[in-house]
Amino acid sequence: MTVLFGSPPESHPTSDPVSVQFVDTTLRDGEQAPGVSLTPDQKAQIARELDRARVSVIEAGSACTGAGERETISRVASLGLDAKVTSFARGVQGDIDLALDCGVDGVHLVVPSSDRHIETKVGTTRDGVVEKTTSLVEYARDHGLWVEVLGEDGSRADLDYLERLLGAALDAGADRVCYCDTVGHATPEHTYEAVSRLAALGPTSTHTHDDLGLAVSNALASVRAGADLIHATVNGIGERAGNVALEEVAIALDHGYGIETVDTTRLFKLAQTVATATGIPLAPNKAVVGENAFSHESGIHTDGTLKDDAMYEPYPPEKVGRERRLVLGKHAGRAGVKAALDEHGVSVSPEELGTVVSRVKELGDRGKRVTDADLLTIAEEVQQRERDRRVELLGLTAASGGGTPTASVRLLVDGEERVASGTGSGPVDAAVSAVRSALGPAADAQLDSYHVDAITGGTDAVVTVEVEMSRDGRHVTVASSEADITRASVNAMVDALDRLLAAESTHVIADD
Ligand code: MN
């Protein structure tokens, strides 16, 4: 397709460094994703992370939504961020007034541009929209606001009219206009044509949705056509199939076009912050931020990666604040297994390695993901070594009905029995806090991930809890399956702590 991959058009000579920035709308369009509601604290936390990543405009919400939303927008506006903080506003003066009450730097003034929206939704005429838009832009500018005018449903609008409407907005003093593919309907070719026409009028932004899976392509086509501000959300959350994902556009522009936008090393932290706050998990195969994006399992890929990091990766994980992972499973080979054993300080003979590899593959064949703990247990068995446990779970009780969830644990730590209790948001949290308290300073290991899978569908399901923990730069994964989720969680965590402490084996765990 010439639009994306052809030589740049005359109007954009490659000698001119292209500057592209983001409007992040995670806190507005992103929050409109079904089932998402962010607290004021969460919005402030996400805004700070966006600012650290050097996002240039943060759309903090929609001031007309209600008093609570206005309080939150005001809070984000008063954080003292480098980013411009803005509010969404419909094409009515009252919305601009409410945005002004929040102390924002600017507004995204959204006016209808397709006949469907003009006639059926708003019940007015093309001329009526132009007239109203002109007066609202003047009003907002007179009140000191930065103004971006969005032609809603622009991808389904008559292009001649869209040009007339947004041209009038620029003439009235709007800082910029925005092409909106509100329902994710456009192809990259259509997007290129529309944005080219708008960019000829003045500064142009683009707002793309992923209903056809084309959100990134359309954002890139917009940039090629002259857009220099991209509306996006972290993890691509948003209405229906979502908005274009900020991290995907940022890395595509950086890697494919040499265009720097945000600090890409902050992208993974940003993704995790938003996934946690919204409760929308990251799909494992998601570009840039998915769990598998830098994981290698097959023997061929692992072997190649061990010889040259770049063998099966377009860019290094560090670029987006991540680490490479070699995962063991049914496709494992000698090189990957040996590398994993080396990482845990276990050396094996070539014959033993062969046996360990076939045992790993057997486990993988049964559909199991092979954790570090599985690998180390297999190596111990193959080498007929006795595992010298440093931490062992002797007993666990947890209660959650009614009051504050509490738990108590009995651990054997270097031969000495320790008892401790803890409270938490639920029985698992309480039990984990009890384990940490029983272990004292040795419990400073970090819990990097915690996953629960139900093996069967009923309430009597056996659950598998997989944890990843790290300490002093060492990582370990452990899984535990039980009918009781609290017990499975504590087992996995105690095993992980034991494996991490066994690696430093010599000194005794200090008491508090
Ligand atoms: Mn939208």
Residues whose N, C-alpha, C, O or C-beta is under 5 A from the ligand:
A	BS01	MN	D29 T182
